[in-house]
Amino acid sequence: MRIFGNLFDASEKSELSEVCLKMFETPSISVEKIISCGQSSAAGFYYDQPQDELVWLLSGEAEILFKNGKLVPLKAGDGLLIDAHELHRVERTSKNPPCIWIAIFGNFKQDVPLKKGT
């Protein structure tokens, strides 16, 4: 058994940089809790990740900007699946309340999609 603590606890927040806490990892999947407090990606920087990223925003508000110009606003409870190598950046995160994210990295295209209502 492993106890992780409360997902909504943002006591480790920092206004200097995002806090990334690795919660779980196997060779094919990893789960991180990320706490953002007003941070955004550096000007001109885009993430180019080798795995798909399934992310949920548990608290706060944020905006993700994709290289194709699409801006996705997120509020607490919203989720987003970002395909591997889909260039994106964190455009904005709220300070109060801070953003608490759960990010799951893996190869999700190999999985069978969920049927509606499941």
C-alpha atoms as an extended CHARMM CRD file, in Angstrom:
* protein
*
       118  EXT
         1         1  MET       CA              0.0000000000        0.0000000000        0.0000000000  PROA      1               0.0000000000
         2         2  ARG       CA              1.1140000000        3.5500000000       -0.7450000000  PROA      2               0.0000000000
         3         3  ILE       CA             -0.6270000000        6.6300000000        0.6600000000  PROA      3               0.0000000000
         4         4  PHE       CA             -0.3940000000        9.7040000000       -1.5530000000  PROA      4               0.0000000000
         5         5  GLY       CA             -2.1410000000       12.3140000000        0.5510000000  PROA      5               0.0000000000
         6         6  ASN       CA             -4.8690000000       14.6710000000       -0.5540000000  PROA      6               0.0000000000
         7         7  LEU       CA             -4.9630000000       15.5090000000       -4.2870000000  PROA      7               0.0000000000
         8         8  PHE       CA             -6.3060000000       18.9970000000       -3.5110000000  PROA      8               0.0000000000
         9         9  ASP       CA             -3.4530000000       19.9200000000       -1.1280000000  PROA      9               0.0000000000
        10        10  ALA       CA             -1.4870000000       22.7950000000       -2.6860000000  PROA      10              0.0000000000
        11        11  SER       CA              0.7030000000       23.5530000000        0.3320000000  PROA      11              0.0000000000
        12        12  GLU       CA              3.8480000000       22.8280000000       -1.7310000000  PROA      12              0.0000000000
        13        13  LYS       CA              3.0140000000       25.6030000000       -4.2330000000  PROA      13              0.0000000000
        14        14  SER       CA              5.6970000000       28.0540000000       -5.3100000000  PROA      14              0.0000000000
        15        15  GLU       CA              5.3890000000       31.3360000000       -7.1520000000  PROA      15              0.0000000000
        16        16  LEU       CA              8.8960000000       30.7910000000       -8.5730000000  PROA      16              0.0000000000
        17        17  SER       CA              8.2540000000       27.5850000000      -10.5020000000  PROA      17              0.0000000000
        18        18  GLU       CA              5.7910000000       24.7560000000      -11.0020000000  PROA      18              0.0000000000
        19        19  VAL       CA              5.9850000000       21.9040000000       -8.5180000000  PROA      19              0.0000000000
        20        20  CYS       CA              5.9200000000       18.4430000000      -10.1420000000  PROA      20              0.0000000000
        21        21  LEU       CA              5.3950000000       15.4190000000       -7.9210000000  PROA      21              0.0000000000
        22        22  LYS       CA              5.8000000000       11.9660000000       -9.4800000000  PROA      22              0.0000000000
        23        23  MET       CA              3.0270000000        9.8630000000       -7.9710000000  PROA      23              0.0000000000
        24        24  PHE       CA              3.3520000000        6.6240000000       -9.9230000000  PROA      24              0.0000000000
        25        25  GLU       CA              5.5320000000        5.2400000000      -12.6850000000  PROA      25              0.0000000000
        26        26  THR       CA              5.8740000000        2.0430000000      -14.7050000000  PROA      26              0.0000000000
        27        27  PRO       CA              7.7740000000        1.4870000000      -17.9640000000  PROA      27              0.0000000000
        28        28  SER       CA              4.6430000000        2.4390000000      -19.9620000000  PROA      28              0.0000000000
        29        29  ILE       CA              2.7660000000        5.0000000000      -17.8160000000  PROA      29              0.0000000000
        30        30  SER       CA              3.4990000000        7.7600000000      -15.3350000000  PROA      30              0.0000000000
        31        31  VAL       CA              1.2600000000        9.9310000000      -13.1820000000  PROA      31              0.0000000000
        32        32  GLU       CA              2.2400000000       13.3780000000      -11.9110000000  PROA      32              0.0000000000
        33        33  LYS       CA              0.6110000000       15.9510000000       -9.6850000000  PROA      33              0.0000000000
        34        34  ILE       CA              1.5640000000       19.4470000000      -10.8310000000  PROA      34              0.0000000000
        35        35  ILE       CA              0.9610000000       22.6350000000       -8.8580000000  PROA      35              0.0000000000
        36        36  SER       CA              1.1010000000       25.9080000000      -10.8010000000  PROA      36              0.0000000000
        37        37  CYS       CA              0.7470000000       29.3240000000       -9.2460000000  PROA      37              0.0000000000
        38        38  GLY       CA              0.6960000000       31.9060000000      -12.0360000000  PROA      38              0.0000000000
        39        39  GLN       CA              3.3660000000       30.2200000000      -14.1580000000  PROA      39              0.0000000000
        40        40  SER       CA              3.3240000000       29.9250000000      -17.9300000000  PROA      40              0.0000000000
        41        41  SER       CA              5.6920000000       28.4210000000      -20.4830000000  PROA      41              0.0000000000
        42        42  ALA       CA              8.6680000000       30.5400000000      -21.4960000000  PROA      42              0.0000000000
        43        43  ALA       CA              8.0670000000       32.7840000000      -24.5020000000  PROA      43              0.0000000000
        44        44  GLY       CA              8.3040000000       30.7690000000      -27.7120000000  PROA      44              0.0000000000
        45        45  PHE       CA              8.6190000000       27.4110000000      -25.8950000000  PROA      45              0.0000000000
        46        46  TYR       CA              6.3410000000       24.5020000000      -26.8260000000  PROA      46              0.0000000000
        47        47  TYR       CA              6.2650000000       21.0790000000      -25.2050000000  PROA      47              0.0000000000
        48        48  ASP       CA              6.9920000000       18.2280000000      -27.6290000000  PROA      48              0.0000000000
        49        49  GLN       CA              6.3860000000       15.1070000000      -25.5570000000  PROA      49              0.0000000000
        50        50  PRO       CA              7.0660000000       11.5410000000      -26.7420000000  PROA      50              0.0000000000
        51        51  GLN       CA              3.9210000000       10.1840000000      -25.0330000000  PROA      51              0.0000000000
        52        52  ASP       CA              0.2520000000       11.1440000000      -24.9780000000  PROA      52              0.0000000000
        53        53  GLU       CA             -0.7390000000       13.2780000000      -21.9880000000  PROA      53              0.0000000000
        54        54  LEU       CA             -4.1110000000       12.9860000000      -20.3030000000  PROA      54              0.0000000000
        55        55  VAL       CA             -4.4820000000       15.9360000000      -17.9470000000  PROA      55              0.0000000000
        56        56  TRP       CA             -7.1930000000       17.0480000000      -15.5310000000  PROA      56              0.0000000000
        57        57  LEU       CA             -7.2870000000       20.4120000000      -13.8310000000  PROA      57              0.0000000000
        58        58  LEU       CA             -8.4960000000       19.8210000000      -10.2690000000  PROA      58              0.0000000000
        59        59  SER       CA             -8.4610000000       23.4610000000       -9.1480000000  PROA      59              0.0000000000
        60        60  GLY       CA             -7.8350000000       26.8850000000      -10.6160000000  PROA      60              0.0000000000
        61        61  GLU       CA             -8.0550000000       28.0760000000      -14.2110000000  PROA      61              0.0000000000
        62        62  ALA       CA             -5.5660000000       27.7100000000      -17.0490000000  PROA      62              0.0000000000
        63        63  GLU       CA             -5.1110000000       28.1050000000      -20.7780000000  PROA      63              0.0000000000
        64        64  ILE       CA             -3.2430000000       25.7130000000      -23.0700000000  PROA      64              0.0000000000
        65        65  LEU       CA             -2.1090000000       27.0960000000      -26.4330000000  PROA      65              0.0000000000
        66        66  PHE       CA             -1.3880000000       24.6950000000      -29.2860000000  PROA      66              0.0000000000
        67        67  LYS       CA              1.1250000000       25.4840000000      -32.0310000000  PROA      67              0.0000000000
        68        68  ASN       CA             -1.7670000000       25.5350000000      -34.5500000000  PROA      68              0.0000000000
        69        69  GLY       CA             -3.1730000000       28.5740000000      -32.7030000000  PROA      69              0.0000000000
        70        70  LYS       CA             -5.9920000000       26.8090000000      -30.8330000000  PROA      70              0.0000000000
        71        71  LEU       CA             -6.3510000000       28.1680000000      -27.2920000000  PROA      71              0.0000000000
        72        72  VAL       CA             -8.0620000000       25.8090000000      -24.8260000000  PROA      72              0.0000000000
        73        73  PRO       CA             -9.3700000000       27.4120000000      -21.6140000000  PROA      73              0.0000000000
        74        74  LEU       CA             -9.6230000000       25.0360000000      -18.6610000000  PROA      74              0.0000000000
        75        75  LYS       CA            -11.4230000000       25.3730000000      -15.3510000000  PROA      75              0.0000000000
        76        76  ALA       CA            -11.5220000000       23.0550000000      -12.3460000000  PROA      76              0.0000000000
        77        77  GLY       CA            -12.7930000000       19.6390000000      -13.3930000000  PROA      77              0.0000000000
        78        78  ASP       CA            -11.8680000000       19.9410000000      -17.0830000000  PROA      78              0.0000000000
        79        79  GLY       CA             -9.7430000000       17.2960000000      -18.7970000000  PROA      79              0.0000000000
        80        80  LEU       CA             -7.7290000000       17.2570000000      -21.9890000000  PROA      80              0.0000000000
        81        81  LEU       CA             -5.9910000000       14.5640000000      -24.0340000000  PROA      81              0.0000000000
        82        82  ILE       CA             -2.8720000000       15.8690000000      -25.7750000000  PROA      82              0.0000000000
        83        83  ASP       CA             -1.4440000000       13.5510000000      -28.4200000000  PROA      83              0.0000000000
        84        84  ALA       CA              2.2550000000       12.6770000000      -28.4240000000  PROA      84              0.0000000000
        85        85  HSD       CA              4.3170000000       15.3230000000      -30.2740000000  PROA      85              0.0000000000
        86        86  GLU       CA              1.3710000000       17.7450000000      -30.3910000000  PROA      86              0.0000000000
        87        87  LEU       CA              3.1560000000       21.0230000000      -29.7570000000  PROA      87              0.0000000000
        88        88  HSD       CA              1.5720000000       22.9480000000      -26.8870000000  PROA      88              0.0000000000
        89        89  ARG       CA              2.3940000000       25.3950000000      -24.1360000000  PROA      89              0.0000000000
        90        90  VAL       CA              0.8960000000       26.5980000000      -20.8780000000  PROA      90              0.0000000000
        91        91  GLU       CA             -0.2880000000       30.0950000000      -21.7120000000  PROA      91              0.0000000000
        92        92  ARG       CA             -1.6970000000       31.0260000000      -18.2860000000  PROA      92              0.0000000000
        93        93  THR       CA             -2.3850000000       29.5730000000      -14.8390000000  PROA      93              0.0000000000
        94        94  SER       CA             -4.2680000000       31.1770000000      -11.9790000000  PROA      94              0.0000000000
        95        95  LYS       CA             -2.5710000000       32.1610000000       -8.7160000000  PROA      95              0.0000000000
        96        96  ASN       CA             -5.5920000000       32.1860000000       -6.4470000000  PROA      96              0.0000000000
        97        97  PRO       CA             -6.6290000000       29.4790000000       -6.3860000000  PROA      97              0.0000000000
        98        98  PRO       CA             -3.4810000000       27.7630000000       -7.6350000000  PROA      98              0.0000000000
        99        99  CYS       CA             -3.7980000000       25.1940000000      -10.3970000000  PROA      99              0.0000000000
       100       100  ILE       CA             -3.5860000000       21.5840000000       -9.3380000000  PROA      100             0.0000000000
       101       101  TRP       CA             -3.1780000000       19.2090000000      -12.2630000000  PROA      101             0.0000000000
       102       102  ILE       CA             -3.1110000000       15.4340000000      -12.5550000000  PROA      102             0.0000000000
       103       103  ALA       CA             -1.1510000000       14.4280000000      -15.6450000000  PROA      103             0.0000000000
       104       104  ILE       CA             -1.0390000000       10.8610000000      -16.9190000000  PROA      104             0.0000000000
       105       105  PHE       CA              1.5570000000       10.0660000000      -19.5810000000  PROA      105             0.0000000000
       106       106  GLY       CA              1.3470000000        6.9570000000      -21.7660000000  PROA      106             0.0000000000
       107       107  ASN       CA              0.4700000000        5.5880000000      -25.1930000000  PROA      107             0.0000000000
       108       108  PHE       CA             -3.3060000000        5.8680000000      -25.0920000000  PROA      108             0.0000000000
       109       109  LYS       CA             -3.9730000000        5.3460000000      -28.8130000000  PROA      109             0.0000000000
       110       110  GLN       CA             -3.3320000000        1.6250000000      -28.3500000000  PROA      110             0.0000000000
       111       111  ASP       CA             -6.1330000000        1.3920000000      -25.7940000000  PROA      111             0.0000000000
       112       112  VAL       CA             -9.7290000000        0.6870000000      -26.7770000000  PROA      112             0.0000000000
       113       113  PRO       CA            -11.7310000000        3.9500000000      -26.5660000000  PROA      113             0.0000000000
       114       114  LEU       CA            -14.3860000000        4.1540000000      -23.8780000000  PROA      114             0.0000000000
       115       115  LYS       CA            -17.9430000000        3.7830000000      -25.0610000000  PROA      115             0.0000000000
       116       116  LYS       CA            -20.2630000000        6.6830000000      -24.4090000000  PROA      116             0.0000000000
       117       117  GLY       CA            -21.6750000000        6.4670000000      -20.8810000000  PROA      117             0.0000000000
       118       118  THR       CA            -18.8760000000        4.3160000000      -19.4440000000  PROA      118             0.0000000000
